[in-house]
Amino acid sequence: GEGGECGVVVQSIRSTTFRSAAHHPSCMLEDGEACWVSKGGAGERLALTFQRPFSLAGLSVTFQGGFAARSMVIRAAPCADSPDEALDEVDELEPEDVNEEQRLELEAPVARCGRLLITFPRTYDMFGRVAIYRLRFLTPTPPPGGE
């Protein structure tokens, strides 16, 4: 793939709820047709840990139209085993309600991201459900001409 997701290896991904193995959140990391659907209602969380910390510049997300998040609050910590208290709120992203892939850049990159928590306080669906086909992690583009 072009720019941006090289070498980011997800160690674990968990959601507050998933209805069946077919809807396990790990399907978002694959290229299949499966779609992760949240249970609905506020407070759905996606918790991810990574094999190696990396520099996070943003997210690439493909929602199902009608079930996109209006806001995604991103919290990050430097290590996979960082405690919850170490999670710092990084940014709040505001996706559009479309089927196409959306590249959502953080205001400032997270230099060292080993653990990520994504919450969905507001959604386009009246019941608060979110449906995601693909989730990718963007890394900063190196400046042209080296350092």
Buried (B, 14 or more C-beta within 10 A) or exposed (E): EEEBEEEBEBEEBEBBBBEEEEBBBBBBBEEEEBBBBBBBEEEBBBBBBBEEBBBBBBBBBBBBEEBBBBEBBBBBBBBBEBEEEBBEEBBBBEBEBEEEEBEBBBEEBBEEBBBBBBBBBEBBBEEBBBBBBBBBBBBBEEEEEEE
